[in-house]
Amino acid sequence: MPIKQRDYDIIIWGATGFTGQLAVDKLYKRISSTNKLSIKWAIAGRNQTKLQNIKDQITSSTNTSPSDDVYPHIIIADISNYPTIESMCRSTHVLLSLAGPFIKLGEPIVRACVDHGTHYGDITGETVWVHRMIEKYSDRAQQTGSRLIPMSGFDSIPSDIGCLYACTELKKQLKGRSDVEVVEDHAYVSGTNKVKKLAVPMSIGTLSSMISLMDEGLGTVKQSSDPYLLTDDLPLVKAELQKRGASHDADQMLPKYSGDIHRYTAPFFMAIVNTRVVRRSYALYKQYSSNKGSSASPYGSSFSYNESIAAPHFIVAWIISIFSLIGAAFLLLSPVRRLLERILQWTGFQGPSAEFRANQVMTLTHVARASDGSKLHASFSVVDGGYGNTGTMLIETGILLLEDAQRRNHSNSNGTTSNDEPIGFPELSGFLTPASAFGYRLINRLKQCDGFTFQVKKFVPAK
């Protein structure tokens, strides 16, 4: 369906969930702000009453006329009734999904978006499911022109875009020297919270996704441990990655000392997700730049990436490592998973309070290293990254997808701007990553949003 004939610009699917409601609020504020966006949008789900309550909360909070386009329409669709899903997806330019677990509920949405050339973004952190969707729908998406950007929330924009930022800023410092490549980036994760009371920093949706992955069995868990899982559809690049051996990009399992930050580090439980996304970005830039005869890639030819937690002490690093291993082992036990589900259902817990979220700050300190030994430290900090600003990241992804769809000619894009800042490849269809789809355009959008900070901390030249 041509762009001007669609009923909606953006539909938010899964609007009644904890993070879904936060995303609805973010898009409404974006549309109704001083620099008003002209976007026709809708919220979608299977429960009319819940959707109407969300809309009523928006309309009651302002003095704007309810007929104004700043308010969402309501669409009723059910994942068990595919015609309703198909009708919803073909009515919009962009579909943003927050309804997980995606491994159970996500495929009908992807299928319908691909079949009808609808652009798609979500907040999944389920790499095995994304791998399945790439295998099944990548060729078809390139035929229909659908662009799909999974993992466009807390998983894994801070890692993916933060790495792109660090590598690009290092290349700027190298002043275009063609003999020097960015060969490595390591992200050190740290978090702070000023609230002096206990709160559980995880929504029921996040835990449900983890449980659903474990329910798939040991084979699926083992598959998720492949460091190059998300590059199977890019065989030439994957072959190069595998030649150097998985140990080159293996996930950290035990404490290590980092000379970069002069602290001990421990395994980061989301590294098994984030690193796969960054490596897909590297592979997409490498393959596409090679196809174009362009040197647009911000990553060197033998680039590697990994993540860990910056621990305050050696003992803390060991405690985190041990509890990570024990926690993973317990989640493999079905009775433990069923018990967790019952506890959450009994307590009615949905997610952390607004007070807790407002004081939760996550920082990724990216240390990018070049082949001549020079290094650059850059940080990406986000307030309430796991919930409220997950909504922000997804909404900005959706708006960029819409803007790219409205443009007519991207055929001459080589992935860079005049400032040597990658802008992604807006002409590419299929399954992309935030970094490969948008590059610095997404960085610049997030810089304008509350709660996001990008900063070059220091540059260490080669000795």
C-alpha positions in Angstrom: 0.0 0.0 0.0 1.6 3.4 -1.0 2.6 5.6 1.9 -0.1 8.2 1.3 -2.9 5.6 1.4 -2.2 4.2 4.9 -4.7 5.0 7.7 -2.0 5.5 10.4 1.6 6.6 10.6 2.4 4.7 13.8 0.5 2.0 15.8 1.7 0.9 19.2 0.9 -2.8 19.8 0.9 -3.9 23.4 -0.1 -0.5 24.7 -1.7 -1.9 27.8 1.4 -3.5 29.3 3.7 -1.8 31.8 6.3 -0.5 29.3 3.6 -0.1 26.6 1.8 2.5 28.7 5.0 4.4 29.2 5.7 4.3 25.4 2.2 5.7 24.7 2.8 8.5 27.1 6.2 9.3 25.4 4.7 9.4 21.9 1.7 11.5 23.1 4.1 14.1 24.7 6.3 14.0 21.5 3.3 14.8 19.3 1.7 17.4 21.6 5.0 19.2 22.4 5.8 22.7 21.1 7.5 21.3 18.0 4.4 19.4 17.2 4.7 16.3 14.9 2.0 15.7 12.4 1.4 12.0 13.1 -1.8 10.0 13.0 -1.4 7.2 15.5 -3.3 4.5 17.3 -2.9 2.2 20.3 -3.7 -1.5 19.8 -4.4 -4.6 21.8 -7.2 -7.1 22.5 -8.9 -5.4 25.5 -11.1 -2.4 24.5 -11.7 -1.4 28.1 -8.0 -1.1 29.0 -7.2 0.7 25.8 -10.0 3.2 26.4 -8.8 3.8 29.9 -5.3 4.7 28.6 -6.9 7.1 26.1 -9.1 8.6 28.8 -6.0 9.2 31.0 -4.4 11.2 28.1 -7.5 13.2 27.3 -8.2 14.1 30.9 -4.7 15.4 31.4 -5.0 18.2 28.9 -7.4 20.9 27.8 -7.0 20.0 24.1 -10.2 19.1 22.2 -10.6 15.3 22.1 -11.1 15.5 18.3 -7.5 16.8 17.9 -5.1 14.4 16.1 -2.8 14.4 19.1 -5.0 11.7 20.6 -4.7 8.1 19.6 -7.3 6.0 17.8 -8.1 2.5 19.3 -7.6 -0.7 17.3 -8.7 -4.1 18.6 -6.7 -7.1 17.4 -5.9 -10.5 18.8 -2.8 -12.6 18.3 -5.0 -15.7 18.0 -7.0 -14.1 15.2 -4.6 -13.5 12.4 -6.9 -11.6 10.1 -7.2 -8.9 12.8 -3.4 -8.7 13.1 -3.0 -8.5 9.3 -5.7 -5.8 9.0 -3.9 -3.7 11.7 -0.4 -4.1 10.2 -1.4 -3.2 6.7 -3.2 0.0 7.9 0.0 1.7 9.2 3.4 2.7 7.9 5.1 1.8 11.2 4.2 -0.8 13.8 5.9 -0.7 17.2 5.5 -3.8 19.3 5.9 -4.0 23.1 3.9 -7.3 23.6 6.1 -10.1 24.8 7.3 -12.7 25.3 8.1 -12.4 21.6 9.1 -16.0 21.3 5.5 -16.9 22.0 3.6 -13.9 20.7 5.8 -12.0 18.2 5.8 -13.9 14.9 2.3 -13.1 13.6 3.1 -9.4 13.9 6.4 -9.8 12.0 4.8 -11.9 9.3 2.0 -9.4 8.7 4.4 -6.4 8.6 6.7 -8.2 6.2 3.9 -9.3 3.9 2.5 -5.7 3.7 5.7 -3.7 3.6 5.1 -2.2 7.0 8.1 -1.0 9.0 8.6 -2.5 12.4 10.4 -2.0 15.7 10.2 -3.7 19.1 11.9 -4.0 22.5 12.7 -7.7 22.6 15.9 -9.0 24.0 15.2 -12.5 22.7 18.1 -13.2 20.3 17.0 -16.7 19.4 13.6 -15.5 18.3 15.1 -12.7 16.3 17.4 -15.2 14.6 14.3 -17.3 13.7 12.6 -14.3 12.2 15.6 -13.4 10.1 15.8 -16.9 8.8 12.1 -17.0 7.9 11.3 -13.5 6.7 14.5 -11.7 5.6 14.2 -12.5 1.9 10.5 -11.6 1.8 11.1 -8.3 3.7 13.6 -7.2 1.1 11.1 -7.9 -1.6 8.3 -5.9 0.1 10.6 -3.1 1.3 9.8 -3.7 5.0 12.4 -2.5 7.4 12.5 -4.4 10.8 14.5 -3.0 13.7 14.1 -5.5 16.7 15.9 -4.8 20.0 15.2 -1.0 19.8 14.8 -0.4 23.5 17.1 -0.9 26.5 18.0 -4.1 24.7 20.1 -3.0 22.9 20.3 0.6 21.8 22.7 1.8 24.6 25.2 -0.9 23.6 24.7 -0.6 19.8 24.6 3.1 19.5 27.1 3.7 22.3 29.6 1.5 20.5 29.0 3.3 17.2 29.5 6.6 19.0 32.8 5.6 20.6 34.2 4.1 17.5 33.3 7.1 15.3 34.6 9.6 17.8 37.9 7.7 17.9 38.1 7.8 14.1 37.6 11.5 14.3 40.6 11.8 16.7 42.7 9.8 14.3 41.9 12.4 11.6 41.1 10.0 8.8 44.4 8.0 8.9 43.7 5.1 6.6 46.4 3.0 8.1 44.7 2.9 11.5 41.6 0.9 12.3 39.3 0.7 15.3 39.9 -2.9 16.4 38.0 -3.2 19.7 35.3 -1.7 21.9 34.6 -2.9 25.4 31.6 -1.5 27.3 31.8 -1.3 31.1 28.3 -1.2 32.7 27.6 0.7 36.0 24.4 1.8 37.7 23.3 4.0 40.5 20.1 4.5 42.5 19.4 7.2 45.1 16.3 5.6 46.5 17.0 4.1 49.9 14.5 1.3 49.8 14.2 -2.1 48.2 12.5 -2.3 44.8 12.6 -4.9 42.1 14.1 -3.4 38.9 12.4 -5.7 36.5 8.9 -5.8 35.0 6.8 -9.0 34.8 7.2 -8.8 31.0 11.0 -8.9 31.2 11.0 -11.9 33.5 8.4 -13.6 31.4 10.6 -13.3 28.3 13.5 -14.9 30.3 11.3 -17.8 31.4 9.9 -18.4 27.9 13.5 -18.7 26.6 14.3 -21.3 29.2 11.1 -23.1 28.5 12.3 -23.7 24.9 14.9 -26.2 26.3 18.7 -26.6 26.5 19.1 -26.5 22.7 17.7 -23.0 22.5 19.8 -21.9 25.5 22.9 -23.3 23.8 22.0 -21.6 20.6 21.8 -18.2 22.4 25.4 -18.6 23.5 26.7 -18.4 19.9 28.5 -15.1 19.8 27.7 -14.7 16.1 24.1 -15.8 16.3 22.7 -12.8 14.5 25.1 -12.9 11.5 23.9 -16.2 9.8 22.3 -14.3 6.9 25.6 -12.5 6.2 27.7 -15.6 5.4 30.8 -13.9 4.1 31.2 -11.8 7.2 30.3 -14.7 9.5 32.9 -16.9 7.9 35.5 -14.2 8.7 34.3 -14.0 12.3 34.4 -17.7 12.8 38.0 -18.0 11.4 39.4 -16.0 14.3 37.7 -18.4 16.8 34.8 -17.9 19.2 37.2 -17.3 22.0 38.0 -13.9 20.4 34.4 -12.8 21.2 33.5 -15.1 24.1 31.2 -13.8 26.8 33.0 -13.1 30.1 32.1 -15.7 32.7 34.5 -14.9 35.6 36.0 -11.7 37.2 38.7 -9.9 35.3 40.8 -6.8 36.0 40.5 -4.0 33.5 43.5 -1.7 33.0 41.2 0.6 31.0 39.1 1.6 34.0 41.4 0.3 36.7 38.7 -1.8 38.3 37.6 -5.4 38.5 34.8 -6.5 36.2 32.2 -9.2 36.3 29.9 -10.9 33.8 27.0 -8.7 32.6 23.8 -10.8 32.2 22.6 -8.8 29.2 25.9 -9.1 27.3 24.6 -12.4 25.8 22.0 -10.1 24.0 23.8 -6.8 23.4 27.0 -8.2 22.0 25.1 -10.1 19.3 23.4 -7.0 18.2 26.6 -5.0 18.0 28.3 -7.7 16.0 25.3 -7.7 13.6 25.8 -3.9 13.2 29.5 -4.5 12.4 28.6 -7.3 9.9 26.0 -5.1 8.2 28.3 -2.1 7.9 31.1 -4.3 6.6 29.0 -6.1 4.0 27.1 -3.1 2.8 30.1 -0.8 2.7 31.9 -3.5 0.7 29.1 -3.8 -1.7 29.1 0.0 -2.2 32.8 0.3 -2.5 32.6 2.7 0.5 34.8 3.0 3.6 31.7 4.1 5.6 32.1 1.5 8.3 33.2 2.9 11.7 34.5 -0.5 12.7 37.9 -2.0 11.7 38.1 -5.2 9.6 39.0 -7.3 12.7 36.7 -5.5 15.1 35.6 -7.2 18.4 33.1 -6.1 21.1 32.3 -7.3 24.6 30.7 -6.1 27.8 31.1 -6.5 31.5 30.0 -4.9 34.8 32.4 -2.5 36.5 32.5 -3.8 40.1 33.6 -1.6 43.0 35.8 -4.4 44.5 37.4 -7.7 43.6 35.1 -9.5 46.1 32.0 -7.9 44.6 33.1 -9.0 41.2 33.3 -12.6 42.4 29.9 -12.4 44.1 28.3 -11.1 40.9 29.9 -13.9 38.9 28.8 -16.6 41.3 25.3 -15.4 41.6 25.0 -15.0 37.8 25.9 -18.6 37.4 23.7 -19.9 40.1 20.7 -17.8 38.9 21.1 -19.1 35.4 21.3 -22.7 36.6 18.1 -22.3 38.7 16.2 -20.8 35.8 17.0 -24.0 33.9 14.8 -25.8 36.4 11.1 -25.9 35.3 9.7 -25.9 38.9 11.7 -22.8 39.7 10.3 -21.0 36.7 6.7 -22.0 37.5 7.2 -20.8 41.1 8.5 -17.4 39.9 5.5 -17.0 37.6 3.1 -17.8 40.5 4.8 -15.4 42.9 4.5 -12.6 40.3 0.9 -13.4 39.6 0.1 -13.5 43.3 1.8 -10.2 44.1 0.3 -8.5 41.1 3.7 -6.8 40.5 4.0 -5.1 37.1 7.1 -3.0 37.4 9.1 -0.5 39.6 7.6 2.7 40.8 8.1 6.0 39.1 10.2 7.2 42.0 12.6 4.2 41.7 12.8 4.6 37.9 13.5 8.4 38.1 16.6 7.7 40.2 17.9 4.7 38.2 20.8 5.7 36.0 22.7 3.2 33.8 26.0 4.2 32.2 28.0 2.3 29.6 31.6 3.5 29.4 32.8 2.4 26.0 36.6 2.1 25.6 37.4 1.9 21.9 41.0 1.0 20.8 42.7 1.5 17.5 45.3 -0.6 15.8 48.1 1.9 16.7 47.3 1.6 20.4 45.4 4.8 20.8 42.2 4.7 22.9 39.1 6.8 23.4 36.7 6.6 26.5 33.2 7.6 25.8 30.1 7.2 27.9 26.4 6.8 27.2 24.1 7.4 30.3 20.4 6.9 30.4 17.9 7.6 33.2 15.1 5.0 33.6 16.6 3.1 30.6 14.8 -0.1 31.4 11.3 1.3 31.3 10.3 5.0 30.6 13.2 5.6 28.2 12.9 2.2 26.6 9.7 3.8 25.4 11.6 6.9 24.2 14.2 4.8 22.3 11.4 2.8 20.6 9.4 5.9 19.8 12.4 7.7 18.2 13.1 4.5 16.2 9.5 4.6 14.9 9.7 8.2 14.0 12.9 7.7 12.1 11.4 4.7 10.3 8.5 6.9 9.3 10.7 9.7 8.1 12.8 7.4 6.0 9.7 5.9 4.4 8.5 9.4 3.5 11.8 10.2 1.7 12.0 9.3 -2.0 15.6 8.9 -2.9 18.2 7.1 -0.8 20.0 5.3 -3.6 23.2 7.4 -3.3 23.6 7.0 0.4 27.1 5.7 1.4 26.4 5.6 5.1 28.2 8.8 6.1 27.6 12.6 6.4 30.0 15.4 5.6 31.2 15.1 9.2 32.2 11.5 8.7 29.4 10.5 11.0 27.6 7.3 9.9 23.9 7.9 9.2 23.1 4.3 8.6 21.6 2.9 5.4 18.0 4.2 5.0 17.6 2.5 1.7 18.2 -1.0 3.1 15.2 -3.3 3.7 15.1 -6.4 5.9 16.3 -7.0 9.4 18.6 -4.2 10.6 20.0 -2.8 13.8 19.6 0.7 15.3 23.2 1.5 14.4 23.0 0.2 10.8 19.5 1.7 10.1 20.1 5.2 11.6 23.6 5.7 12.8 24.2 9.2 14.2 20.7 10.3 13.3 19.4 8.3 16.3 22.2 9.6 18.5 21.3 13.2 17.7 17.6 12.5 18.4 18.4 10.9 21.8 20.6 13.8 22.7 17.5 16.1 22.5 15.5 13.8 24.8 15.4 14.0 28.6 17.6 11.5 30.4 20.2 10.7 27.7 23.8 11.9 27.8 26.6 11.1 25.3 30.1 12.3 26.3 33.7 11.8 25.2 35.6 11.3 28.4 39.2 11.2 27.2 41.4 10.4 24.3 44.7 8.5 24.9 47.0 8.8 21.9 49.4 6.0 20.8 52.7 6.0 22.6 
